[in-house]
Amino acid sequence: MGSVWLAVIYIGGWILSMRIFGYFWKNRKLAINDAEPWFGEHVARNQYIALLQQAEPEASETQLTAALLRRAMEDVVRVLSMREDKQVLANLVKQGTVGDDIWTQFTLSEKELEAEIMAVVEEANTFKEGWGQTILQTASEMVMHEKTKQLQKELALRREEETRKQALREQRKEQIKSLKAKKVVAPAKPAATKESAAEEELEEVAEEVAAA
């Protein structure tokens, strides 16, 4: 009798464990299917495909190769971004800060990007044999060139802003000197109100300089 109950408990426990396993496995599959892409819409890829499908007038080879190169540049940007995110995300998952669903979303997007890169390489070889071996390198160089240009532009804007602020500070200093000179040469008696006004103006300019 005891062995019968033992068998019943064993079978019941096995069925319960399988149901629990099935529940979590089903939820995991749903999470994988519903995972959102890591990046937004791939505009450069869509533009290239639109050019391929364009009938009247047909896109020239120059237009297509330029669009494919722009598509490869976007892929390079995404690869660099995912390299930076991967280590940080892995540490966050280990610490329990983010859930496994985020990691699943990331790995799926990583595989999609690998497939996208292979597609670009294959497309490049249709235009020129062997171009697929170098298109990503060319795209990487162009991405770095664009980043350098953007950085130079930002530095130039910062220098212009600093020059403007410096000129403003110098202008205010000159105003303070001028007000001090007026205060010294002002007549003794009738200048009481003027002196008071000059002091107030001096204080206002001084406050503006301090705020700058």
Backbone as a chain_set.jsonl record, in Angstrom:
{"seq": "MGSVWLAVIYIGGWILSMRIFGYFWKNRKLAINDAEPWFGEHVARNQYIALLQQAEPEASETQLTAALLRRAMEDVVRVLSMREDKQVLANLVKQGTVGDDIWTQFTLSEKELEAEIMAVVEEANTFKEGWGQTILQTASEMVMHEKTKQLQKELALRREEETRKQALREQRKEQIKSLKAKKVVAPAKPAATKESAAEEELEEVAEEVAAA", "coords": {"N": [[0.836, -1.22, 0.0], [1.934, 1.221, 0.834], [3.859, 1.558, -1.126], [2.297, 2.029, -3.345], [1.089, 4.498, -2.817], [3.406, 5.999, -2.796], [4.181, 5.818, -5.442], [2.04, 7.162, -6.641], [2.381, 9.759, -5.594], [4.83, 10.35, -6.716], [4.257, 10.323, -9.467], [2.345, 12.372, -9.533], [3.913, 14.561, -8.708], [5.691, 14.641, -10.838], [4.009, 15.274, -12.996], [3.128, 17.799, -12.154], [5.545, 19.226, -12.147], [6.134, 19.173, -14.893], [4.039, 20.667, -15.917], [4.586, 23.153, -14.783], [7.052, 23.64, -15.978], [6.212, 23.736, -18.661], [4.599, 25.989, -18.581], [6.39, 28.126, -18.026], [8.089, 27.844, -20.222], [6.379, 28.363, -22.346], [5.771, 31.051, -21.821], [8.302, 32.134, -22.201], [8.718, 31.641, -24.927], [6.718, 33.265, -25.975], [7.684, 35.734, -25.152], [9.999, 35.881, -26.654], [8.941, 35.927, -29.247], [7.511, 38.303, -29.163], [9.422, 40.187, -28.79], [10.796, 43.367, -29.187], [12.588, 45.045, -31.844], [16.067, 45.971, -31.476], [16.948, 48.289, -32.611], [15.532, 51.079, -34.409], [13.534, 51.666, -37.344], [15.105, 50.651, -40.37], [16.121, 52.886, -42.303], [17.888, 53.449, -44.441], [18.204, 50.955, -45.665], [15.59, 50.479, -46.532], [15.335, 52.547, -48.385], [17.197, 51.765, -50.299], [16.06, 49.352, -51.229], [13.708, 50.369, -52.249], [14.688, 51.814, -54.412], [15.675, 49.714, -55.956], [13.299, 48.52, -56.728], [12.142, 50.448, -58.196], [10.564, 51.437, -61.131], [9.907, 53.278, -63.247], [11.415, 56.261, -63.678], [14.002, 53.752, -64.142], [16.356, 53.157, -61.552], [19.694, 54.313, -61.683], [22.909, 52.625, -61.923], [24.806, 53.975, -60.475], [23.258, 55.381, -58.611], [22.186, 53.215, -57.209], [24.469, 51.908, -56.144], [25.449, 53.927, -54.518], [23.347, 54.14, -52.701], [23.455, 51.602, -51.576], [25.915, 51.697, -50.324], [25.412, 53.659, -48.426], [23.573, 52.252, -46.944], [25.241, 50.239, -45.938], [26.859, 51.828, -44.327], [25.079, 52.579, -42.306], [24.723, 50.082, -41.177], [27.266, 49.636, -40.123], [27.355, 51.633, -38.16], [25.424, 50.614, -36.446], [26.588, 48.204, -35.67], [28.824, 49.118, -34.213], [27.481, 50.426, -32.167], [26.141, 48.278, -30.927], [28.28, 46.796, -29.994], [29.246, 48.432, -27.975], [27.028, 48.429, -26.29], [26.709, 45.759, -25.556], [28.519, 44.655, -23.562], [27.901, 46.252, -21.366], [25.182, 45.664, -21.041], [25.301, 42.913, -20.521], [26.533, 42.873, -18.015], [24.568, 44.17, -16.515], [22.491, 42.303, -16.666], [23.612, 40.16, -15.264], [23.763, 41.298, -12.755], [21.134, 41.45, -12.194], [19.712, 43.707, -12.699], [18.349, 44.263, -15.064], [15.902, 42.375, -16.918], [15.801, 39.003, -18.36], [14.416, 39.191, -20.712], [15.17, 41.519, -21.961], [17.774, 40.939, -22.665], [17.269, 38.848, -24.43], [15.943, 40.234, -26.427], [18.059, 41.802, -27.311], [19.952, 39.887, -28.279], [18.496, 38.72, -30.37], [18.238, 40.914, -32.094], [20.89, 41.254, -32.656], [21.477, 38.965, -34.173], [19.811, 39.482, -36.347], [21.096, 41.712, -37.374], [23.51, 40.59, -38.195], [22.59, 38.988, -40.287], [21.674, 41.008, -41.964], [24.067, 42.292, -42.638], [25.348, 40.271, -44.098], [23.59, 40.201, -46.241], [24.078, 42.703, -47.402], [26.733, 42.359, -48.234], [26.397, 40.347, -50.172], [24.76, 41.728, -51.993], [26.537, 43.731, -52.796], [28.43, 42.274, -54.235], [27.002, 41.708, -56.51], [27.147, 43.937, -58.031], [29.85, 44.409, -58.444], [32.4, 42.127, -58.71], [33.887, 40.936, -55.805], [33.57, 43.293, -54.437], [32.074, 43.015, -52.196], [33.869, 42.216, -50.262], [35.133, 44.47, -49.465], [33.354, 46.539, -49.029], [32.316, 47.027, -46.462], [34.545, 47.901, -45.081], [35.079, 50.26, -46.471], [32.717, 51.617, -45.862], [33.032, 51.866, -43.083], [35.227, 53.615, -42.943], [34.061, 55.887, -44.061], [32.077, 56.424, -42.19], [33.649, 57.091, -39.954], [34.855, 59.341, -40.999], [32.671, 61.073, -41.279], [31.964, 61.336, -38.578], [34.244, 62.647, -37.642], [34.068, 65.066, -39.049], [31.684, 66.047, -37.939], [32.481, 66.356, -35.289], [34.465, 68.313, -35.562], [32.867, 70.401, -36.449], [31.259, 70.829, -34.196], [33.215, 71.637, -32.357], [34.054, 74.004, -33.557], [31.734, 75.537, -33.322], [31.612, 75.738, -30.536], [33.93, 77.218, -30.062], [33.246, 79.607, -31.33], [31.099, 80.39, -29.716], [32.388, 80.745, -27.271], [34.131, 82.805, -27.956], [32.282, 84.818, -28.485], [31.145, 85.156, -25.926], [33.404, 86.004, -24.536], [33.932, 88.444, -25.81], [31.65, 89.805, -25.03], [32.046, 89.939, -22.272], [34.323, 91.573, -22.204], [33.248, 93.884, -23.268], [31.461, 94.628, -21.26], [33.207, 95.081, -19.192], [34.479, 97.357, -20.146], [32.326, 99.087, -20.052], [31.976, 99.294, -17.294], [34.384, 100.561, -16.569], [33.996, 102.98, -17.877], [31.777, 103.996, -16.494], [32.871, 104.285, -13.948], [34.745, 106.251, -14.475], [33.039, 108.402, -15.1], [31.914, 108.822, -12.619], [34.038, 109.77, -11.12], [34.712, 112.257, -12.317], [32.421, 113.723, -12.015], [30.495, 116.669, -10.965], [30.459, 118.064, -7.621], [28.133, 118.932, -6.022], [25.582, 119.139, -7.539], [25.643, 116.641, -8.554], [24.635, 114.633, -7.106], [22.306, 113.124, -7.529], [22.944, 112.14, -10.054], [25.251, 110.799, -9.456], [24.246, 108.83, -7.83], [22.61, 107.497, -9.642], [24.557, 106.635, -11.402], [25.966, 104.903, -9.789], [24.023, 102.954, -9.351], [23.7, 101.991, -11.974], [26.269, 101.045, -12.362], [26.339, 98.99, -10.505], [24.425, 97.284, -11.627], [25.643, 96.518, -14.035], [27.883, 95.267, -12.998], [26.681, 93.107, -11.738], [25.704, 91.75, -13.983], [28.103, 91.018, -15.194], [29.117, 89.306, -13.286], [27.182, 87.306, -13.411], [27.595, 86.338, -15.965]], "CA": [[0.0, 0.0, 0.0], [2.816, 2.383, 0.903], [4.525, 1.735, -2.417], [1.3, 2.587, -4.279], [1.007, 5.942, -2.542], [4.672, 6.588, -3.217], [4.123, 5.929, -6.903], [1.072, 8.228, -6.962], [3.025, 11.045, -5.272], [5.901, 10.565, -7.705], [3.628, 10.681, -10.754], [1.744, 13.699, -9.38], [4.992, 15.553, -8.709], [6.247, 14.735, -12.198], [3.031, 16.013, -13.809], [3.161, 19.198, -11.719], [6.785, 19.854, -12.618], [6.031, 19.346, -16.338], [3.135, 21.796, -16.164], [5.321, 24.382, -14.452], [8.036, 23.828, -17.042], [5.496, 24.157, -19.863], [4.118, 27.364, -18.392], [7.505, 29.061, -18.193], [8.591, 27.727, -21.592], [5.427, 29.065, -23.2], [5.981, 32.49, -21.611], [9.575, 32.512, -22.812], [8.512, 31.682, -26.378], [5.939, 34.465, -26.262], [8.576, 36.892, -24.964], [10.906, 35.922, -27.813], [8.168, 36.329, -30.431], [7.043, 39.683, -29.01], [10.554, 41.082, -28.515], [10.939, 44.479, -30.126], [13.959, 45.178, -32.353], [16.921, 46.847, -30.673], [17.012, 49.562, -33.324], [14.32, 51.483, -35.105], [13.427, 51.326, -38.771], [16.347, 50.776, -41.146], [15.708, 53.772, -43.393], [18.807, 53.314, -45.574], [17.873, 49.694, -46.347], [14.307, 50.672, -47.214], [15.57, 53.402, -49.544], [17.88, 50.957, -51.318], [15.072, 48.419, -51.792], [12.777, 51.169, -53.056], [15.371, 52.119, -55.673], [15.711, 48.473, -56.743], [11.953, 48.237, -57.238], [11.677, 51.586, -58.992], [10.442, 51.023, -62.536], [9.915, 54.419, -64.172], [12.523, 55.636, -64.421], [14.824, 52.824, -63.375], [17.501, 53.779, -60.869], [20.978, 54.022, -62.32], [23.834, 51.844, -61.092], [25.439, 54.915, -59.553], [22.316, 55.61, -57.518], [22.061, 51.99, -56.424], [25.702, 51.662, -55.381], [25.515, 54.944, -53.468], [22.354, 53.767, -51.69], [23.948, 50.408, -50.886], [26.999, 52.14, -49.449], [24.758, 54.333, -47.293], [23.007, 51.158, -46.141], [26.366, 49.621, -45.226], [27.289, 52.77, -43.285], [24.128, 52.445, -41.194], [25.028, 48.807, -40.52], [28.491, 49.837, -39.34], [26.965, 52.407, -36.969], [24.689, 49.717, -35.547], [27.56, 47.251, -35.111], [29.59, 49.825, -33.185], [26.58, 50.678, -31.047], [25.871, 47.026, -30.224], [29.501, 46.416, -29.273], [29.284, 49.219, -26.75], [25.908, 48.062, -25.417], [26.694, 44.346, -25.172], [29.188, 44.428, -22.29], [27.129, 46.925, -20.317], [23.944, 44.914, -20.846], [25.63, 41.631, -19.894], [26.762, 43.14, -16.593], [23.28, 44.488, -15.892], [21.734, 41.056, -16.549], [24.229, 39.405, -14.167], [23.412, 41.957, -11.5], [19.692, 41.368, -12.013], [19.113, 45.035, -12.883], [17.394, 44.124, -16.167], [15.438, 41.008, -17.076], [16.299, 38.212, -19.486], [13.715, 39.574, -21.932], [15.978, 42.548, -22.627], [18.912, 40.239, -23.279], [16.702, 38.125, -25.578], [15.71, 41.257, -27.458], [19.365, 42.216, -27.829], [20.563, 38.81, -29.064], [17.731, 38.594, -31.61], [18.63, 42.04, -32.952], [22.268, 40.984, -33.083], [21.403, 37.992, -35.269], [19.22, 40.176, -37.49], [22.129, 42.584, -37.939], [24.447, 39.71, -38.903], [21.937, 38.631, -41.557], [21.653, 42.236, -42.767], [25.419, 42.515, -43.155], [25.553, 39.274, -45.149], [22.8, 40.629, -47.401], [24.802, 43.816, -48.018], [27.903, 41.788, -48.911], [25.913, 39.672, -51.375], [24.313, 42.764, -52.936], [27.722, 44.417, -53.316], [29.065, 41.413, -55.235], [26.219, 41.72, -57.75], [27.56, 45.101, -58.817], [31.25, 44.235, -58.824], [32.949, 40.959, -58.042], [34.883, 41.255, -54.781], [33.242, 44.514, -53.694], [31.543, 42.608, -50.905], [34.958, 42.058, -49.308], [35.683, 45.773, -49.071], [32.328, 47.568, -48.848], [32.182, 47.363, -45.045], [35.71, 48.707, -44.719], [34.835, 51.596, -47.028], [31.649, 52.223, -45.061], [33.609, 52.224, -41.78], [36.042, 54.817, -43.137], [33.157, 57.011, -44.293], [31.432, 56.727, -40.905], [34.629, 57.794, -39.131], [35.046, 60.66, -41.608], [31.503, 61.886, -40.916], [32.073, 61.641, -37.157], [35.292, 63.653, -37.498], [33.508, 66.337, -39.522], [30.713, 66.504, -36.952], [33.229, 66.803, -34.116], [35.087, 69.587, -35.923], [31.801, 71.397, -36.496], [30.875, 71.134, -32.815], [34.299, 72.403, -31.747], [34.016, 75.348, -34.135], [30.6, 76.235, -32.699], [31.99, 76.048, -29.155], [34.886, 78.326, -30.095], [32.494, 80.815, -31.656], [30.326, 80.77, -28.534], [33.327, 81.253, -26.262], [34.604, 84.118, -28.433], [31.18, 85.766, -28.277], [31.042, 85.436, -24.492], [34.575, 86.791, -24.144], [33.726, 89.796, -26.306], [30.623, 90.404, -24.183], [32.671, 90.267, -20.995], [35.199, 92.73, -22.414], [32.379, 95.035, -23.456], [30.926, 95.015, -19.958], [34.313, 95.665, -18.425], [34.658, 98.721, -20.64], [31.21, 99.876, -19.519], [32.263, 99.563, -15.886], [35.434, 101.578, -16.535], [33.405, 104.249, -18.293], [30.934, 104.465, -15.39], [33.765, 104.724, -12.871], [35.33, 107.531, -14.882], [31.994, 109.421, -14.942], [31.715, 109.056, -11.194], [35.169, 110.56, -10.617], [34.729, 113.62, -12.854], [31.121, 114.375, -11.802], [30.513, 117.784, -10.003], [30.225, 117.653, -6.233], [26.817, 119.13, -5.429], [24.431, 118.718, -8.313], [25.825, 115.31, -9.102], [24.185, 113.632, -6.137], [21.376, 112.194, -8.18], [23.66, 111.501, -11.148], [26.168, 109.839, -8.852], [23.438, 107.698, -7.374], [22.204, 106.764, -10.832], [25.749, 105.98, -11.938], [26.261, 103.764, -8.912], [23.048, 101.904, -9.634], [24.036, 101.425, -13.275], [27.499, 100.291, -12.158], [25.988, 97.749, -9.807], [23.718, 96.417, -12.559], [26.619, 95.976, -14.963], [28.702, 94.34, -12.231], [25.889, 91.885, -11.557], [25.664, 91.048, -15.271], [29.422, 90.429, -15.413], [29.217, 88.176, -12.371], [26.31, 86.255, -13.905], [28.203, 85.771, -17.164]], "C": [[0.858, 1.252, 0.0], [3.506, 2.656, -0.414], [3.587, 2.346, -3.452], [1.19, 4.096, -4.086], [2.28, 6.655, -2.987], [4.702, 6.8, -4.729], [3.184, 7.047, -7.333], [1.686, 9.604, -6.722], [4.097, 11.378, -6.302], [5.32, 11.027, -9.042], [3.009, 12.076, -10.678], [2.778, 14.802, -9.395], [5.58, 15.752, -10.087], [5.321, 15.545, -13.103], [3.045, 17.495, -13.46], [4.398, 19.911, -12.229], [6.739, 20.094, -14.119], [5.103, 20.519, -16.686], [3.828, 23.124, -15.879], [6.344, 24.698, -15.531], [7.365, 24.334, -18.322], [5.015, 25.594, -19.782], [5.24, 28.372, -18.651], [8.069, 29.016, -19.605], [7.679, 28.468, -22.572], [5.612, 30.58, -23.069], [7.271, 32.964, -22.248], [9.438, 32.609, -24.331], [7.719, 32.923, -26.78], [6.803, 35.715, -26.146], [9.511, 37.033, -26.144], [10.172, 36.431, -29.051], [7.763, 37.794, -30.382], [8.173, 40.678, -28.803], [10.656, 42.147, -29.599], [12.379, 44.553, -30.631], [14.743, 46.188, -31.535], [16.998, 48.237, -31.286], [15.662, 49.861, -33.97], [14.349, 51.043, -36.561], [14.748, 51.581, -39.488], [16.026, 51.578, -42.416], [16.58, 53.576, -44.629], [18.522, 52.031, -46.356], [16.568, 49.848, -47.137], [14.472, 51.528, -48.47], [16.255, 52.631, -50.665], [16.896, 50.014, -52.004], [14.077, 49.163, -52.681], [13.393, 51.52, -54.409], [15.437, 50.886, -56.566], [14.372, 48.214, -57.428], [11.414, 49.358, -58.118], [11.692, 51.22, -60.474], [10.581, 52.189, -63.504], [10.247, 55.703, -63.424], [13.309, 54.68, -63.527], [16.012, 53.564, -62.755], [18.788, 53.371, -61.57], [21.86, 53.212, -61.376], [24.534, 52.745, -60.079], [24.54, 55.18, -58.356], [22.214, 54.396, -56.601], [23.291, 51.727, -55.568], [25.855, 52.679, -54.253], [24.549, 54.606, -52.338], [22.808, 52.546, -50.897], [25.078, 50.773, -49.92], [26.445, 52.851, -48.223], [24.116, 53.296, -46.359], [24.095, 50.47, -45.318], [26.874, 50.522, -44.103], [26.378, 52.681, -42.063], [24.374, 51.142, -40.432], [26.269, 48.928, -39.641], [28.184, 50.595, -38.052], [26.261, 51.499, -35.962], [25.619, 48.686, -34.907], [28.345, 47.902, -33.981], [28.734, 50.069, -31.943], [26.334, 49.408, -30.227], [27.101, 46.524, -29.469], [29.604, 47.162, -27.948], [28.208, 48.76, -25.763], [26.042, 46.66, -24.831], [27.316, 44.104, -23.801], [28.41, 45.036, -21.133], [25.869, 46.122, -20.004], [24.203, 43.581, -20.152], [25.848, 41.805, -18.392], [25.455, 43.432, -15.86], [22.424, 43.237, -15.697], [22.287, 40.215, -15.395], [23.841, 39.98, -12.805], [21.912, 41.872, -11.205], [18.988, 42.705, -12.169], [18.087, 45.025, -13.995], [17.055, 42.648, -16.328], [16.027, 40.318, -18.292], [15.619, 38.603, -20.797], [14.485, 40.64, -22.703], [17.16, 41.906, -23.339], [18.45, 39.457, -24.514], [16.473, 39.076, -26.743], [17.027, 41.663, -28.122], [19.965, 41.148, -28.736], [19.818, 38.585, -30.383], [18.103, 39.697, -32.598], [20.046, 41.857, -33.467], [22.292, 40.006, -34.257], [20.814, 38.641, -36.526], [20.245, 41.078, -38.177], [23.167, 41.767, -38.699], [23.879, 39.316, -40.266], [21.896, 39.831, -42.498], [23.013, 42.5, -43.394], [25.73, 41.526, -44.279], [24.791, 39.657, -46.415], [23.494, 41.768, -48.145], [26.006, 43.306, -48.805], [27.48, 41.114, -50.216], [25.454, 40.68, -52.429], [25.505, 43.46, -53.581], [28.388, 43.584, -54.414], [28.278, 41.343, -56.539], [26.597, 42.904, -58.632], [28.995, 44.946, -59.323], [31.818, 43.074, -58.02], [34.047, 41.37, -57.05], [34.57, 42.503, -53.983], [32.696, 44.172, -52.306], [32.616, 42.458, -49.837], [35.457, 43.401, -48.765], [34.621, 46.823, -48.733], [32.194, 47.982, -47.386], [33.361, 48.195, -44.549], [35.547, 50.143, -45.227], [33.776, 52.333, -46.222], [32.163, 52.667, -43.702], [34.436, 53.502, -41.876], [35.158, 56.048, -43.327], [32.433, 57.417, -43.008], [32.392, 57.518, -40.012], [34.872, 59.206, -39.67], [33.889, 61.589, -41.23], [31.545, 62.274, -39.439], [33.116, 62.722, -36.907], [34.792, 65.023, -37.929], [32.52, 66.912, -38.515], [31.402, 67.042, -35.71], [33.885, 68.155, -34.382], [34.058, 70.707, -35.953], [31.379, 71.81, -35.092], [31.948, 71.965, -32.113], [34.321, 73.84, -32.26], [32.881, 76.166, -33.515], [30.925, 76.624, -31.253], [32.975, 77.214, -29.1], [34.19, 79.643, -30.402], [31.706, 81.318, -30.451], [31.219, 81.352, -27.449], [33.863, 82.622, -26.659], [33.535, 85.182, -28.22], [31.053, 86.153, -26.813], [32.211, 86.296, -24.014], [34.438, 88.239, -24.596], [32.693, 90.531, -25.462], [31.194, 90.8, -22.825], [33.569, 91.498, -21.106], [34.385, 94.012, -22.57], [31.837, 95.54, -22.122], [32.005, 95.615, -19.06], [34.553, 97.117, -18.836], [33.541, 99.63, -20.136], [31.443, 100.242, -18.054], [33.323, 100.65, -15.752], [34.873, 102.951, -16.871], [32.556, 104.847, -17.179], [31.775, 104.964, -14.223], [34.384, 106.081, -13.194], [34.327, 108.664, -14.738], [31.802, 109.777, -13.482], [32.814, 109.943, -10.63], [35.069, 112.007, -11.058], [33.417, 114.362, -12.595], [31.249, 115.512, -10.799], [30.043, 117.32, -8.64], [28.766, 117.716, -5.85], [25.682, 118.609, -6.3], [24.503, 117.276, -8.771], [25.313, 114.23, -8.175], [23.271, 112.606, -6.797], [22.058, 111.438, -9.314], [24.595, 110.412, -10.61], [25.417, 108.603, -8.398], [23.005, 106.834, -8.561], [23.366, 105.996, -11.43], [26.101, 104.76, -11.109], [25.305, 102.607, -9.176], [23.351, 101.21, -10.96], [25.286, 100.566, -13.174], [27.217, 98.949, -11.495], [25.287, 96.767, -10.735], [24.678, 95.742, -13.525], [27.506, 94.948, -14.26], [27.988, 93.015, -12.012], [25.82, 91.075, -12.85], [26.982, 90.355, -15.547], [29.565, 89.187, -14.548], [28.369, 87.002, -12.859], [26.881, 85.567, -15.123], [29.316, 84.833, -16.796]], "O": [[0.579, 2.215, -0.713], [3.722, 3.807, -0.792], [4.023, 3.09, -4.331], [1.197, 4.866, -5.047], [2.232, 7.777, -3.491], [5.181, 7.82, -5.223], [3.481, 7.792, -8.267], [1.534, 10.509, -7.542], [4.254, 12.53, -6.708], [5.806, 11.973, -9.663], [3.119, 12.867, -11.616], [2.571, 15.851, -10.006], [5.928, 16.867, -10.474], [5.774, 16.389, -13.876], [2.981, 18.348, -14.344], [4.325, 21.052, -12.687], [7.25, 21.11, -14.589], [5.358, 21.265, -17.632], [3.682, 24.091, -16.626], [6.496, 25.845, -15.951], [7.873, 25.239, -18.984], [5.019, 26.324, -20.773], [5.066, 29.339, -19.392], [8.486, 30.046, -20.134], [8.15, 29.116, -23.506], [5.61, 31.303, -24.065], [7.333, 34.073, -22.777], [9.966, 33.531, -24.952], [8.009, 33.554, -27.797], [6.673, 36.643, -26.944], [9.796, 38.142, -26.595], [10.695, 37.251, -29.806], [7.679, 38.457, -31.416], [7.927, 41.875, -28.655], [10.607, 41.84, -30.791], [13.3, 44.161, -29.914], [14.183, 47.131, -30.975], [17.101, 49.237, -30.575], [14.783, 49.003, -34.056], [15.107, 50.151, -36.941], [15.42, 52.585, -39.25], [15.702, 51.011, -43.459], [16.067, 53.541, -45.747], [18.592, 52.029, -47.585], [16.469, 49.395, -48.277], [13.834, 51.273, -49.491], [15.937, 52.816, -51.84], [16.902, 49.895, -53.229], [13.657, 48.66, -53.723], [12.704, 51.525, -55.429], [15.278, 50.986, -57.783], [14.324, 47.747, -58.566], [10.346, 49.224, -58.716], [12.702, 50.754, -61.001], [11.311, 52.085, -64.49], [9.444, 56.18, -62.622], [13.277, 54.794, -62.302], [16.588, 54.47, -63.358], [18.945, 52.226, -61.993], [21.589, 53.125, -60.178], [24.821, 52.324, -58.959], [25.006, 55.202, -57.217], [22.161, 54.528, -55.378], [23.171, 51.364, -54.398], [26.33, 52.345, -53.168], [24.879, 54.762, -51.163], [22.575, 52.462, -49.691], [25.174, 50.214, -48.827], [26.947, 52.671, -47.113], [24.123, 53.456, -45.139], [23.893, 50.157, -44.145], [27.274, 50.033, -43.047], [26.848, 52.706, -40.926], [24.252, 51.095, -39.208], [26.31, 48.381, -38.54], [28.688, 50.248, -36.984], [26.486, 51.614, -34.758], [25.454, 48.338, -33.738], [28.514, 47.31, -32.915], [29.206, 49.935, -30.814], [26.319, 49.446, -28.997], [26.97, 45.895, -28.418], [30.0, 46.594, -26.93], [28.443, 48.708, -24.556], [25.548, 46.397, -23.735], [26.721, 43.426, -22.964], [28.271, 44.433, -20.069], [25.529, 45.924, -18.838], [23.424, 43.161, -19.297], [25.401, 40.982, -17.594], [25.259, 42.997, -14.725], [21.717, 43.111, -14.697], [21.52, 39.625, -14.634], [23.623, 39.248, -11.84], [21.474, 42.184, -10.097], [17.815, 42.84, -11.821], [17.061, 45.697, -13.896], [17.826, 41.777, -15.925], [16.661, 40.945, -19.14], [16.173, 38.378, -21.874], [14.462, 40.67, -23.934], [17.504, 42.274, -24.462], [19.155, 39.409, -25.522], [16.773, 38.758, -27.894], [17.095, 41.843, -29.337], [20.433, 41.454, -29.832], [20.443, 38.292, -31.402], [18.263, 39.444, -33.792], [20.363, 42.26, -34.586], [23.038, 40.197, -35.217], [21.271, 38.375, -37.638], [20.261, 41.195, -39.402], [23.655, 42.207, -39.741], [24.592, 39.311, -41.269], [22.067, 39.674, -43.707], [23.096, 42.89, -44.559], [26.311, 41.905, -45.296], [25.284, 39.462, -47.526], [23.498, 41.796, -49.376], [26.268, 43.769, -49.915], [28.131, 41.289, -51.246], [25.727, 40.507, -53.617], [25.485, 43.747, -54.778], [28.857, 44.132, -55.411], [28.829, 40.957, -57.57], [26.387, 42.87, -59.845], [29.315, 45.297, -60.458], [31.725, 43.052, -56.792], [35.003, 42.056, -57.41], [35.213, 42.767, -52.967], [32.843, 44.949, -51.362], [32.326, 42.559, -48.645], [36.122, 43.452, -47.73], [34.952, 47.885, -48.205], [31.982, 49.159, -47.096], [33.201, 49.08, -43.708], [35.834, 51.106, -44.516], [33.915, 53.521, -45.933], [31.778, 53.729, -43.213], [34.36, 54.366, -41.003], [35.467, 57.124, -42.815], [32.204, 58.601, -42.764], [31.993, 58.501, -39.386], [35.068, 60.148, -38.901], [34.107, 62.755, -40.901], [31.205, 63.402, -39.082], [32.917, 63.606, -36.073], [35.054, 66.025, -37.263], [32.513, 68.117, -38.263], [30.98, 68.049, -35.14], [33.864, 69.039, -33.526], [34.34, 71.829, -35.532], [31.167, 72.993, -34.823], [31.63, 72.887, -31.362], [34.573, 74.776, -31.502], [33.052, 77.349, -33.219], [30.557, 77.708, -30.799], [32.886, 78.08, -28.231], [34.505, 80.673, -29.806], [31.651, 82.52, -30.194], [30.859, 82.327, -26.789], [34.033, 83.497, -25.811], [33.838, 86.307, -27.825], [30.877, 87.327, -26.487], [32.037, 87.198, -23.194], [34.784, 89.159, -23.855], [32.83, 91.727, -25.203], [30.869, 91.86, -22.291], [33.579, 92.355, -20.222], [34.766, 95.075, -22.079], [31.768, 96.747, -21.891], [31.75, 96.531, -18.278], [34.794, 97.986, -17.998], [33.775, 100.799, -19.83], [31.145, 101.358, -17.628], [33.189, 101.555, -14.929], [35.219, 103.952, -16.243], [32.6, 106.054, -16.938], [31.428, 105.956, -13.583], [34.531, 106.941, -12.325], [34.687, 109.761, -14.311], [31.551, 110.937, -13.156], [32.556, 110.776, -9.761], [35.317, 112.908, -10.257], [33.317, 115.541, -12.934], [32.026, 115.384, -9.852], [29.329, 116.326, -8.512], [28.191, 116.72, -5.409], [24.91, 117.75, -5.875], [23.536, 116.744, -9.316], [25.528, 113.043, -8.421], [23.442, 111.397, -6.644], [21.798, 110.253, -9.524], [24.729, 109.32, -11.162], [25.887, 107.476, -8.559], [23.03, 105.605, -8.493], [23.211, 104.87, -11.902], [26.484, 103.719, -11.643], [25.708, 101.445, -9.222], [23.268, 99.986, -11.058], [25.38, 99.509, -13.798], [27.775, 97.918, -11.871], [25.516, 95.56, -10.652], [24.554, 94.55, -13.806], [27.841, 93.907, -14.824], [28.593, 91.946, -12.088], [25.872, 89.846, -12.814], [27.003, 89.239, -16.067], [30.061, 88.154, -14.996], [28.775, 85.846, -12.742], [26.691, 84.366, -15.312], [29.952, 84.254, -17.676]]}, "num_chains": 1, "name": "protein.A"}
